[in-house]
Amino acid sequence: MSSSFDGNTDGSTPASDVPDHVKQTAIDLIAAYADHNQQELDAAIPRAADDADAVVSELKVVAAFLSRRVQQTGVVWKPADSREAVARMVAEMLPPELEFAVSTAWEAHSVGEEEAAERFTRGDPMVYVHMLAAFGAAIGLAVYKRAELVATLRQVTGLAE
């Protein structure tokens, strides 16, 4: 039986009912940011836009898993590290206005200012998609090599072969 992280202390629960294409899209977005690969990102964005809410939800699950992994490994990861890493990840990958929205929304989110983060997104779920994918790539690369990160995410989401 495959597992998916949901934040419980044991680290796993039965795999969710999230469609595989949503899980794959979330992983593809994180991989594109991890690789700084504009073509991969451009290919994943339309799929993410088609299922934005589901992709955001899956990216939150992945972010929670990776945040826990960072804590378990002892890697020091502060909100300032998070803000800088997300800003670096989206730099030159997004148009300036979207880059600004993602960076400023993440900055607010990282310090618990959810209302401010919501204002910066202007209700666009794709800002959250980019925010969470960039964060997933940044924090994931803090504890995994790129190939290891994608393989781990495939396993965690239940997509591993």
Contacts in CASP RR format, 6 or more apart in sequence:
PFRMAT RR
TARGET T0000
AUTHOR 0000-0000-0000
METHOD contacts of the structure
MODEL  1
MSSSFDGNTDGSTPASDVPDHVKQTAIDLIAAYADHNQQELDAAIPRAAD
DADAVVSELKVVAAFLSRRVQQTGVVWKPADSREAVARMVAEMLPPELEF
AVSTAWEAHSVGEEEAAERFTRGDPMVYVHMLAAFGAAIGLAVYKRAELV
ATLRQVTGLAE
1 14 0 8 1.000
1 15 0 8 1.000
2 15 0 8 1.000
2 158 0 8 1.000
2 160 0 8 1.000
3 11 0 8 1.000
3 12 0 8 1.000
3 13 0 8 1.000
3 14 0 8 1.000
3 15 0 8 1.000
3 156 0 8 1.000
3 158 0 8 1.000
4 12 0 8 1.000
4 13 0 8 1.000
4 14 0 8 1.000
4 15 0 8 1.000
4 16 0 8 1.000
4 18 0 8 1.000
4 61 0 8 1.000
4 156 0 8 1.000
4 157 0 8 1.000
4 158 0 8 1.000
5 11 0 8 1.000
5 12 0 8 1.000
5 13 0 8 1.000
5 61 0 8 1.000
5 62 0 8 1.000
5 64 0 8 1.000
5 65 0 8 1.000
5 68 0 8 1.000
5 156 0 8 1.000
6 12 0 8 1.000
6 13 0 8 1.000
6 16 0 8 1.000
6 61 0 8 1.000
6 64 0 8 1.000
7 64 0 8 1.000
7 65 0 8 1.000
7 68 0 8 1.000
11 65 0 8 1.000
11 68 0 8 1.000
15 157 0 8 1.000
15 158 0 8 1.000
16 61 0 8 1.000
18 54 0 8 1.000
18 57 0 8 1.000
18 58 0 8 1.000
18 157 0 8 1.000
19 51 0 8 1.000
19 54 0 8 1.000
20 159 0 8 1.000
21 47 0 8 1.000
21 51 0 8 1.000
22 51 0 8 1.000
22 54 0 8 1.000
22 55 0 8 1.000
22 58 0 8 1.000
23 58 0 8 1.000
23 157 0 8 1.000
23 158 0 8 1.000
23 159 0 8 1.000
24 159 0 8 1.000
25 44 0 8 1.000
25 47 0 8 1.000
25 48 0 8 1.000
25 51 0 8 1.000
25 55 0 8 1.000
25 58 0 8 1.000
26 48 0 8 1.000
26 55 0 8 1.000
26 58 0 8 1.000
26 59 0 8 1.000
26 62 0 8 1.000
26 133 0 8 1.000
26 153 0 8 1.000
26 157 0 8 1.000
27 62 0 8 1.000
27 150 0 8 1.000
27 153 0 8 1.000
27 154 0 8 1.000
27 157 0 8 1.000
27 159 0 8 1.000
28 40 0 8 1.000
28 43 0 8 1.000
28 44 0 8 1.000
28 47 0 8 1.000
29 41 0 8 1.000
29 44 0 8 1.000
29 45 0 8 1.000
29 48 0 8 1.000
29 55 0 8 1.000
29 59 0 8 1.000
29 129 0 8 1.000
29 130 0 8 1.000
29 133 0 8 1.000
30 59 0 8 1.000
30 62 0 8 1.000
30 133 0 8 1.000
30 136 0 8 1.000
30 137 0 8 1.000
30 140 0 8 1.000
30 149 0 8 1.000
30 150 0 8 1.000
30 153 0 8 1.000
31 37 0 8 1.000
31 40 0 8 1.000
31 137 0 8 1.000
31 146 0 8 1.000
31 149 0 8 1.000
31 150 0 8 1.000
32 38 0 8 1.000
32 40 0 8 1.000
32 41 0 8 1.000
32 43 0 8 1.000
32 44 0 8 1.000
32 93 0 8 1.000
32 133 0 8 1.000
32 137 0 8 1.000
33 41 0 8 1.000
33 89 0 8 1.000
33 90 0 8 1.000
33 93 0 8 1.000
33 133 0 8 1.000
33 134 0 8 1.000
33 136 0 8 1.000
33 137 0 8 1.000
33 138 0 8 1.000
34 137 0 8 1.000
34 140 0 8 1.000
34 141 0 8 1.000
34 146 0 8 1.000
34 149 0 8 1.000
34 150 0 8 1.000
35 146 0 8 1.000
36 89 0 8 1.000
36 92 0 8 1.000
36 93 0 8 1.000
38 93 0 8 1.000
41 93 0 8 1.000
45 126 0 8 1.000
48 55 0 8 1.000
48 126 0 8 1.000
48 129 0 8 1.000
49 126 0 8 1.000
49 129 0 8 1.000
52 125 0 8 1.000
52 126 0 8 1.000
52 128 0 8 1.000
52 129 0 8 1.000
53 125 0 8 1.000
55 129 0 8 1.000
56 125 0 8 1.000
56 128 0 8 1.000
56 129 0 8 1.000
56 132 0 8 1.000
58 157 0 8 1.000
59 128 0 8 1.000
59 129 0 8 1.000
59 132 0 8 1.000
59 133 0 8 1.000
59 136 0 8 1.000
60 132 0 8 1.000
61 157 0 8 1.000
62 132 0 8 1.000
62 136 0 8 1.000
62 153 0 8 1.000
62 156 0 8 1.000
62 157 0 8 1.000
63 132 0 8 1.000
63 135 0 8 1.000
63 136 0 8 1.000
63 139 0 8 1.000
65 156 0 8 1.000
66 136 0 8 1.000
66 139 0 8 1.000
66 140 0 8 1.000
66 143 0 8 1.000
67 77 0 8 1.000
67 139 0 8 1.000
69 140 0 8 1.000
69 143 0 8 1.000
70 77 0 8 1.000
70 139 0 8 1.000
70 140 0 8 1.000
70 142 0 8 1.000
70 143 0 8 1.000
73 143 0 8 1.000
75 142 0 8 1.000
75 143 0 8 1.000
77 139 0 8 1.000
77 142 0 8 1.000
79 110 0 8 1.000
79 111 0 8 1.000
82 106 0 8 1.000
82 110 0 8 1.000
82 135 0 8 1.000
82 138 0 8 1.000
82 139 0 8 1.000
83 103 0 8 1.000
83 106 0 8 1.000
83 107 0 8 1.000
83 110 0 8 1.000
85 134 0 8 1.000
85 135 0 8 1.000
85 138 0 8 1.000
85 139 0 8 1.000
85 142 0 8 1.000
86 102 0 8 1.000
86 103 0 8 1.000
86 106 0 8 1.000
86 110 0 8 1.000
86 131 0 8 1.000
86 134 0 8 1.000
86 135 0 8 1.000
86 138 0 8 1.000
87 103 0 8 1.000
87 106 0 8 1.000
88 138 0 8 1.000
89 134 0 8 1.000
89 135 0 8 1.000
89 137 0 8 1.000
89 138 0 8 1.000
90 98 0 8 1.000
90 99 0 8 1.000
90 102 0 8 1.000
90 103 0 8 1.000
90 130 0 8 1.000
90 134 0 8 1.000
91 99 0 8 1.000
93 99 0 8 1.000
94 102 0 8 1.000
94 130 0 8 1.000
98 126 0 8 1.000
98 127 0 8 1.000
98 130 0 8 1.000
101 120 0 8 1.000
101 121 0 8 1.000
101 122 0 8 1.000
101 124 0 8 1.000
101 127 0 8 1.000
102 127 0 8 1.000
102 130 0 8 1.000
102 131 0 8 1.000
102 134 0 8 1.000
104 120 0 8 1.000
105 117 0 8 1.000
105 118 0 8 1.000
105 120 0 8 1.000
105 121 0 8 1.000
105 127 0 8 1.000
105 128 0 8 1.000
105 131 0 8 1.000
106 117 0 8 1.000
106 131 0 8 1.000
106 134 0 8 1.000
106 135 0 8 1.000
108 114 0 8 1.000
108 116 0 8 1.000
108 117 0 8 1.000
108 120 0 8 1.000
109 117 0 8 1.000
109 131 0 8 1.000
120 127 0 8 1.000
121 127 0 8 1.000
121 128 0 8 1.000
137 149 0 8 1.000
140 149 0 8 1.000
141 149 0 8 1.000
144 152 0 8 1.000
151 160 0 8 1.000
154 160 0 8 1.000
END
